Amino acid sequence: METKELEVRRVDLPMELTVDQVVDQVRKIQEVMSKAMKDGEHYGVIPGTKKPTLLKPGAEKLCLLFRFDPQYKSTERYDGDHLTVKSKCTLFHITTGIRMGSGEGSCSTKESKYAYRNAALTCPECGKETIIKGKAEFGGGWLCYRKKGGCGEKFPDTHFDGVEVGKVTNDCLADQYNTVLKMANKRSLVAAVLNVTAASDIFTQDLEEMPPIVKPPSQPPKQPIVGNIKQKLGEAILAFTNNDKTAAAKILEELTGKNTLKDIPDMVANEAMWKFERKYLAVEEEPGAEG
């Protein structure tokens, strides 16, 4: 650090930028956004936000553009098995060694995406999470579903009594420690880039906890989905948002134009389910499927 401070003293820099220089920098960011960044990879509009969100690859691209060298300093705090990491990212100009600015970010295993996990029934024979409820007309019980990669084994109705499913407390928090550290650094990097480039009028802060950004599907399904499609849609969205009803309502409104299931026709719900699976669950069309 002392070397960089000495380097700064030898550089003759203006006390401030001119208006034209500020305008040129904004134009440069917009140009690299249009020519060297991809929607959904470097930035993207997340449901519930208006401005594009700057993602880590986009922040790294701006560091390359302006020749920034990010340096991180993090602190860790434990509360039992829970870990909270606070990160400060300082950007230095590679050519001159000048300190350009900094940003802070934090991440904790107490955040719902790390503190909880989605537990599913696991087959005791093959170890896969492919257990479904058997139909009453075929004897009920439970089935390890072959079409989902299961082994086909059947189990009585009482076999999984007492087993927790759905949103449960994560009992393996240590598995998340490295992820939490990387997430805190990522958030501080994005904050630092936005602070130093004054690009907050173009981008907003990265919202990693929101649903992922992908391009909308090209066509709706041609065949209706059998069963109570509205119930299936609501359950799927709630499971995806960890039962966050506010976030679920935003996704539902994005898919259907309405934030409640009550007045949505079955065919609209059917199309919304198709879009939801491809946009948020990354479900691909099976080979030979229509559409």
Summary of the structure (lengths in Angstrom):
residues: 291
radius of gyration: 24.5
end to end distance: 59.0
largest distance: 84.2
contacts: 801
relative contact order: 0.13
helix: 38%
strand: 19%
